[in-house]
Protein backbone atom coordinates (compact mmCIF):
# COMPACT_ATOMS: atom_id res chain seq x y z
CA UNK A 1 0.00 0.00 0.00
CA UNK A 2 1.33 3.44 -0.93
CA UNK A 3 1.80 5.69 2.07
CA UNK A 4 1.86 8.95 0.08
CA UNK A 5 -0.70 9.99 -2.53
CA UNK A 6 0.47 10.12 -6.12
CA UNK A 7 0.42 13.92 -6.29
CA UNK A 8 2.81 14.14 -3.36
CA UNK A 9 5.16 11.63 -4.94
CA UNK A 10 5.23 13.47 -8.27
CA UNK A 11 5.07 17.12 -7.15
CA UNK A 12 5.80 17.55 -3.44
CA UNK A 13 8.98 15.47 -3.15
CA UNK A 14 10.79 17.14 -6.11
CA UNK A 15 9.58 20.59 -5.02
CA UNK A 16 10.93 20.22 -1.47
CA UNK A 17 14.18 18.81 -2.84
CA UNK A 18 14.54 21.86 -5.10
CA UNK A 19 13.84 24.22 -2.20
CA UNK A 20 16.52 22.55 -0.07
CA UNK A 21 18.99 22.80 -2.96
CA UNK A 22 18.06 26.47 -3.40
CA UNK A 23 18.64 27.21 0.30
CA UNK A 24 22.07 25.57 0.26
CA UNK A 25 22.95 27.35 -2.98
CA UNK A 26 21.98 30.68 -1.41
CA UNK A 27 24.26 29.94 1.54
CA UNK A 28 27.11 29.12 -0.83
CA UNK A 29 26.60 32.40 -2.71
CA UNK A 30 26.46 34.32 0.57
CA UNK A 31 29.70 32.72 1.71
CA UNK A 32 31.61 34.45 -1.13
CA UNK A 33 30.02 37.84 -0.45
CA UNK A 34 27.42 37.88 -3.24
CA UNK A 35 23.69 38.60 -2.97
CA UNK A 36 21.68 35.38 -3.62
CA UNK A 37 18.48 37.32 -4.43
CA UNK A 38 20.29 39.38 -7.06
CA UNK A 39 21.86 36.20 -8.42
CA UNK A 40 18.47 34.52 -8.81
CA UNK A 41 17.04 37.62 -10.51
CA UNK A 42 19.95 37.63 -12.95
CA UNK A 43 19.47 33.92 -13.68
CA UNK A 44 15.75 34.40 -14.34
CA UNK A 45 16.32 37.41 -16.58
CA UNK A 46 19.17 35.75 -18.43
CA UNK A 47 17.33 32.47 -19.03
CA UNK A 48 13.70 33.58 -19.33
CA UNK A 49 13.69 37.36 -19.68
CA UNK A 50 14.15 37.51 -23.46
CA UNK A 51 13.64 35.35 -26.53
CA UNK A 52 17.44 35.08 -26.75
CA UNK A 53 17.55 33.58 -23.25
CA UNK A 54 14.57 31.34 -23.99
CA UNK A 55 16.31 30.16 -27.16
CA UNK A 56 19.33 28.92 -25.24
CA UNK A 57 17.22 27.49 -22.41
CA UNK A 58 15.13 25.49 -24.90
CA UNK A 59 18.27 24.44 -26.78
CA UNK A 60 19.81 22.95 -23.65
CA UNK A 61 16.45 21.47 -22.62
CA UNK A 62 16.17 19.69 -25.98
CA UNK A 63 19.48 17.93 -25.34
CA UNK A 64 18.37 16.94 -21.86
CA UNK A 65 15.01 15.63 -23.06
CA UNK A 66 16.71 13.13 -25.36
CA UNK A 67 19.26 11.96 -22.80
CA UNK A 68 16.69 11.99 -19.98
CA UNK A 69 14.33 9.79 -21.99
CA UNK A 70 17.24 7.46 -22.77
CA UNK A 71 17.98 6.97 -19.08
CA UNK A 72 14.28 6.76 -18.16
CA UNK A 73 13.56 3.93 -20.61
CA UNK A 74 16.47 1.94 -19.18
CA UNK A 75 15.28 2.66 -15.62
CA UNK A 76 11.95 1.01 -16.34
CA UNK A 77 13.80 -2.26 -16.95
CA UNK A 78 16.08 -1.68 -13.93
CA UNK A 79 19.01 -0.99 -16.24
CA UNK A 80 21.30 1.89 -15.31
CA UNK A 81 22.46 3.21 -18.69
CA UNK A 82 25.01 5.90 -17.89
CA UNK A 83 26.55 5.69 -21.33
CA UNK A 84 24.38 8.41 -22.86
CA UNK A 85 27.43 10.61 -23.32
CA UNK A 86 29.19 8.08 -25.55
CA UNK A 87 26.01 7.15 -27.37
CA UNK A 88 25.36 10.82 -28.14
CA UNK A 89 28.93 11.15 -29.45
CA UNK A 90 28.39 8.25 -31.84
CA UNK A 91 25.03 9.77 -32.77
CA UNK A 92 26.91 12.92 -33.77
CA UNK A 93 29.19 10.82 -35.96
CA UNK A 94 26.12 9.33 -37.62
CA UNK A 95 24.71 12.80 -38.29
CA UNK A 96 28.01 13.97 -39.79
CA UNK A 97 28.33 10.94 -42.07
CA UNK A 98 24.77 11.31 -43.33
CA UNK A 99 24.96 15.10 -43.72
CA UNK A 100 28.32 15.21 -45.50
CA UNK A 101 28.19 12.18 -47.78
CA UNK A 102 24.54 12.02 -48.86
CA UNK A 103 23.26 14.83 -51.16
CA UNK A 104 20.03 15.82 -49.43
CA UNK A 105 17.68 18.05 -51.47
CA UNK A 106 15.92 19.57 -48.41
CA UNK A 107 16.33 19.81 -44.66
CA UNK A 108 13.15 17.79 -44.00
CA UNK A 109 14.59 14.71 -45.71
CA UNK A 110 17.98 15.39 -44.16
CA UNK A 111 16.42 15.53 -40.70
CA UNK A 112 14.86 12.10 -41.19
CA UNK A 113 18.00 10.58 -42.69
CA UNK A 114 20.41 12.08 -40.17
CA UNK A 115 18.06 11.19 -37.32
CA UNK A 116 17.98 7.57 -38.46
CA UNK A 117 21.77 7.45 -38.68
CA UNK A 118 22.18 9.11 -35.27
CA UNK A 119 19.72 6.73 -33.64
CA UNK A 120 21.29 3.73 -35.38
CA UNK A 121 24.84 4.43 -34.21
CA UNK A 122 23.64 5.31 -30.71
CA UNK A 123 21.64 2.07 -30.59
CA UNK A 124 24.63 0.00 -31.75
CA UNK A 125 26.86 1.63 -29.13
CA UNK A 126 24.31 0.80 -26.39
CA UNK A 127 23.57 -2.70 -27.71
CA UNK A 128 27.11 -3.91 -27.04
CA UNK A 129 26.97 -3.30 -23.24
CA UNK A 130 23.41 -4.65 -23.31
CA UNK A 131 24.60 -7.88 -24.94
CA UNK A 132 27.51 -8.15 -22.52
CA UNK A 133 25.11 -7.97 -19.57
CA UNK A 134 22.44 -10.20 -21.06
CA UNK A 135 24.76 -12.95 -22.31
CA UNK A 136 27.97 -12.59 -20.26
CA UNK A 137 26.81 -11.06 -16.99
CA UNK A 138 28.95 -7.92 -17.32
CA UNK A 139 27.29 -5.14 -15.35
CA UNK A 140 25.86 -2.47 -17.63
CA UNK A 141 27.04 0.36 -15.36
CA UNK A 142 30.69 -0.61 -15.75
CA UNK A 143 30.52 -1.31 -19.47
CA UNK A 144 28.64 1.90 -20.34
CA UNK A 145 31.19 3.95 -18.37
CA UNK A 146 34.02 2.33 -20.32
CA UNK A 147 32.21 2.82 -23.62
CA UNK A 148 32.00 6.56 -22.93
CA UNK A 149 35.80 6.74 -22.95
CA UNK A 150 36.05 4.47 -25.99
CA UNK A 151 33.57 6.67 -27.86
CA UNK A 152 35.55 9.82 -27.01
CA UNK A 153 38.80 8.24 -28.21
CA UNK A 154 37.16 6.91 -31.38
CA UNK A 155 35.60 10.27 -32.21
CA UNK A 156 38.91 12.02 -31.62
CA UNK A 157 40.68 9.66 -34.03
CA UNK A 158 38.00 9.99 -36.71
CA UNK A 159 37.94 13.78 -36.56
CA UNK A 160 41.71 14.25 -36.51
CA UNK A 161 42.67 11.60 -39.06
CA UNK A 162 39.66 11.00 -41.31
CA UNK A 163 37.11 13.84 -41.35
CA UNK A 164 39.23 16.96 -40.78
CA UNK A 165 39.36 19.13 -43.92
CA UNK A 166 42.82 19.45 -45.54
CA UNK A 167 44.80 22.35 -44.11
CA UNK A 168 42.57 22.75 -41.06
CA UNK A 169 44.06 22.63 -37.57
CA UNK A 170 40.68 22.38 -35.85
CA UNK A 171 39.69 18.79 -34.90
CA UNK A 172 36.29 19.07 -36.52
CA UNK A 173 34.53 17.99 -39.67
CA UNK A 174 33.75 20.23 -42.62
CA UNK A 175 30.65 22.39 -42.41
CA UNK A 176 27.44 20.74 -43.48
CA UNK A 177 25.86 21.82 -46.79
CA UNK A 178 23.24 24.56 -46.71
CA UNK A 179 20.48 22.11 -47.63
CA UNK A 180 20.80 20.24 -44.32
CA UNK A 181 20.73 23.30 -42.04
CA UNK A 182 17.75 23.04 -39.70
CA UNK A 183 15.38 26.00 -39.29
CA UNK A 184 15.63 27.84 -35.98
CA UNK A 185 12.65 28.84 -33.85
CA UNK A 186 13.02 32.34 -35.32
CA UNK A 187 12.40 30.95 -38.81
CA UNK A 188 9.58 28.67 -37.64
CA UNK A 189 7.72 31.38 -35.71
CA UNK A 190 8.21 34.28 -38.13
CA UNK A 191 5.37 33.18 -40.48
CA UNK A 192 3.06 33.20 -37.44
CA UNK A 193 3.98 36.79 -36.63
CA UNK A 194 5.87 35.81 -33.46
CA UNK A 195 9.20 37.59 -33.00
CA UNK A 196 12.04 35.38 -31.77
CA UNK A 197 15.77 35.95 -31.51
CA UNK A 198 17.78 35.17 -34.63
CA UNK A 199 20.87 34.37 -32.55
CA UNK A 200 19.26 31.71 -30.36
CA UNK A 201 20.24 28.12 -31.28
CA UNK A 202 16.87 26.51 -30.49
CA UNK A 203 15.60 24.79 -33.61
CA UNK A 204 13.09 22.31 -34.99
CA UNK A 205 14.75 19.53 -32.96
CA UNK A 206 12.69 20.76 -29.99
CA UNK A 207 9.55 19.51 -31.76
CA UNK A 208 11.24 16.17 -32.39
CA UNK A 209 12.08 15.93 -28.67
CA UNK A 210 8.46 16.63 -27.71
CA UNK A 211 7.36 13.98 -30.20
CA UNK A 212 9.83 11.56 -28.59
CA UNK A 213 8.19 12.20 -25.20
CA UNK A 214 4.80 11.26 -26.63
CA UNK A 215 6.21 8.19 -28.40
CA UNK A 216 7.94 6.90 -25.25
CA UNK A 217 4.78 7.44 -23.19
CA UNK A 218 2.81 5.37 -25.69
CA UNK A 219 5.52 2.71 -25.79
CA UNK A 220 5.87 2.27 -22.03
CA UNK A 221 2.20 2.50 -21.02
CA UNK A 222 0.21 1.57 -24.11
CA UNK A 223 2.04 -1.35 -25.73
CA UNK A 224 2.75 -4.96 -24.85
CA UNK A 225 6.48 -4.36 -25.13
CA UNK A 226 6.25 -1.50 -22.64
CA UNK A 227 4.35 -3.73 -20.22
CA UNK A 228 7.05 -6.39 -20.55
CA UNK A 229 9.78 -3.79 -19.90
CA UNK A 230 8.01 -2.57 -16.76
CA UNK A 231 7.23 -6.10 -15.58
CA UNK A 232 10.87 -7.10 -16.03
CA UNK A 233 11.93 -4.02 -14.08
CA UNK A 234 9.58 -4.74 -11.17
CA UNK A 235 10.54 -8.40 -10.78
CA UNK A 236 12.91 -10.27 -13.03
CA UNK A 237 12.06 -13.74 -11.65
CA UNK A 238 8.32 -13.12 -12.02
CA UNK A 239 8.78 -11.77 -15.56
CA UNK A 240 10.87 -14.79 -16.49
CA UNK A 241 8.23 -17.11 -15.02
CA UNK A 242 5.61 -15.33 -17.17
CA UNK A 243 7.60 -16.11 -20.32
CA UNK A 244 9.39 -12.77 -20.76
CA UNK A 245 12.92 -13.32 -22.06
CA UNK A 246 15.52 -11.38 -20.00
CA UNK A 247 17.95 -11.34 -22.94
CA UNK A 248 15.32 -9.98 -25.32
CA UNK A 249 14.09 -7.25 -22.93
CA UNK A 250 17.63 -6.19 -22.00
CA UNK A 251 18.69 -5.91 -25.61
CA UNK A 252 15.56 -4.10 -26.81
CA UNK A 253 15.61 -1.67 -23.88
CA UNK A 254 19.27 -0.79 -24.36
CA UNK A 255 18.78 -0.36 -28.11
CA UNK A 256 15.87 2.05 -27.57
CA UNK A 257 17.82 3.89 -24.86
CA UNK A 258 20.91 4.25 -27.05
CA UNK A 259 18.87 5.42 -30.03
CA UNK A 260 17.28 8.19 -27.93
CA UNK A 261 20.67 9.35 -26.68
CA UNK A 262 22.04 9.30 -30.24
CA UNK A 263 19.11 11.41 -31.45
CA UNK A 264 20.41 14.29 -29.32
CA UNK A 265 22.93 14.92 -32.10
CA UNK A 266 20.29 16.33 -34.45
CA UNK A 267 20.04 19.26 -32.03
CA UNK A 268 23.63 20.03 -31.05
CA UNK A 269 25.50 18.78 -34.15
CA UNK A 270 23.02 19.27 -36.99
CA UNK A 271 21.00 22.15 -35.56
CA UNK A 272 23.54 24.27 -33.66
CA UNK A 273 27.16 23.54 -34.71
CA UNK A 274 26.29 22.49 -38.28
CA UNK A 275 29.45 20.39 -38.17
CA UNK A 276 30.88 17.69 -35.89
CA UNK A 277 33.27 18.95 -33.21
CA UNK A 278 34.93 17.39 -30.18
CA UNK A 279 33.06 17.60 -26.85
CA UNK A 280 29.83 18.58 -28.60
CA UNK A 281 27.79 16.71 -25.97
CA UNK A 282 28.99 19.03 -23.15
CA UNK A 283 28.03 16.53 -20.44
CA UNK A 284 24.39 16.23 -21.50
CA UNK A 285 24.57 12.44 -21.24
CA UNK A 286 25.30 12.67 -17.52
CA UNK A 287 22.74 15.43 -16.91
CA UNK A 288 20.17 13.05 -18.43
CA UNK A 289 20.56 10.82 -15.36
CA UNK A 290 19.47 13.65 -13.05
CA UNK A 291 16.67 14.61 -15.45
CA UNK A 292 15.32 11.04 -15.44
CA UNK A 293 15.55 10.80 -11.64
CA UNK A 294 13.83 14.12 -11.09
CA UNK A 295 11.19 13.34 -13.72
CA UNK A 296 10.43 9.98 -12.05
CA UNK A 297 11.20 8.25 -15.38
CA UNK A 298 7.94 9.60 -16.86
CA UNK A 299 8.10 11.51 -20.18
CA UNK A 300 6.11 14.44 -18.78
CA UNK A 301 8.38 14.64 -15.76
CA UNK A 302 11.44 14.36 -17.99
CA UNK A 303 10.18 17.26 -20.12
CA UNK A 304 9.77 19.62 -17.15
CA UNK A 305 12.99 18.47 -15.49
CA UNK A 306 14.84 19.15 -18.76
CA UNK A 307 13.38 22.67 -18.81
CA UNK A 308 14.65 23.21 -15.26
CA UNK A 309 18.17 22.10 -16.12
CA UNK A 310 18.06 24.15 -19.31
CA UNK A 311 17.23 27.14 -17.12
CA UNK A 312 20.11 26.29 -14.77
CA UNK A 313 22.58 25.99 -17.64
CA UNK A 314 21.61 29.25 -19.33
CA UNK A 315 21.08 31.13 -16.07
CA UNK A 316 24.42 29.85 -14.81
CA UNK A 317 26.15 31.09 -17.93
CA UNK A 318 24.67 34.54 -17.33
CA UNK A 319 25.88 34.49 -13.73
CA UNK A 320 29.41 33.62 -14.84
CA UNK A 321 29.33 36.41 -17.43
CA UNK A 322 27.91 39.31 -15.40
CA UNK A 323 28.98 38.61 -11.82
CA UNK A 324 32.15 37.68 -9.97
CA UNK A 325 30.70 34.27 -9.14
CA UNK A 326 33.16 31.78 -10.63
CA UNK A 327 32.00 29.19 -13.13
CA UNK A 328 33.07 26.40 -10.77
CA UNK A 329 30.64 27.64 -8.13
CA UNK A 330 27.81 27.55 -10.66
CA UNK A 331 28.68 23.92 -11.32
CA UNK A 332 28.42 23.37 -7.54
CA UNK A 333 24.90 24.86 -7.57
CA UNK A 334 23.89 22.56 -10.42
CA UNK A 335 25.42 19.62 -8.54
CA UNK A 336 23.36 20.48 -5.44
CA UNK A 337 20.17 20.29 -7.48
CA UNK A 338 21.25 16.92 -8.87
CA UNK A 339 22.21 15.71 -5.38
CA UNK A 340 18.92 16.58 -3.72
CA UNK A 341 16.66 15.48 -6.58
CA UNK A 342 18.56 12.24 -7.13
CA UNK A 343 20.89 10.81 -4.54
CA UNK A 344 19.17 12.34 -1.47
CA UNK A 345 15.63 11.64 -2.64
CA UNK A 346 14.87 9.43 0.38
CA UNK A 347 15.94 12.17 2.79
CA UNK A 348 12.80 14.07 1.72
CA UNK A 349 10.58 11.10 0.97
CA UNK A 350 10.85 9.29 4.32
CA UNK A 351 9.81 12.22 6.58
CA UNK A 352 6.92 12.94 4.21
CA UNK A 353 5.79 9.32 4.36
CA UNK A 354 5.81 9.44 8.17
CA UNK A 355 3.87 12.72 8.05
CA UNK A 356 1.18 11.32 5.74
CA UNK A 357 1.01 8.15 7.84
CA UNK A 358 0.52 10.23 10.99
CA UNK A 359 -2.43 12.17 9.53
CA UNK A 360 -4.05 9.22 7.80
CA UNK A 361 -7.37 8.36 9.46
CA UNK A 362 -7.69 4.68 10.30
CA UNK A 363 -10.68 3.02 8.65
CA UNK A 364 -13.28 0.89 10.47
CA UNK A 365 -11.94 -2.51 11.54
CA UNK A 366 -12.83 -5.30 9.16
CA UNK A 367 -14.24 -8.50 10.72
CA UNK A 368 -11.86 -11.42 10.49
CA UNK A 369 -12.84 -14.99 9.56
CA UNK A 370 -13.51 -15.95 13.19
CA UNK A 371 -15.85 -13.04 13.89
CA UNK A 372 -17.71 -13.68 10.65
CA UNK A 373 -18.32 -17.30 11.65
CA UNK A 374 -19.57 -16.26 15.09
CA UNK A 375 -22.01 -13.78 13.52
CA UNK A 376 -23.42 -16.46 11.23
CA UNK A 377 -23.75 -18.81 14.18
CA UNK A 378 -25.79 -16.24 16.09
Secondary structure by P-SEA (a helix, b strand, c coil): cccccccccccaaaaaaaaaaaaaaaaaaaaacccaaaaaaaaaaaccccaaaaaaaaaaaaaaaaaaaaaaaaaaacccccaaaaaaaaaaaaaaaaacccccccaaaaaaaaaaaaaaaaaaaaaaaaaaaacccccaaaaaaaaaaaaaaaaaaaaacccccccccccccccccccccccccccccccccbbbbccccccaaaaaaaaaaaaaaaaacccaaaaaaaaaaacaaaaaaacccaaaaaaaaaaaaaaaaaacccccccccccccccccccaaaaaaaaaaaaacccaaaaaaaaaaaaaaaaaaaaaaccccccaaaaaaaaaaaaaaaccaaaaaaaaaaaaaaaacccccccccaaaaaaaaac
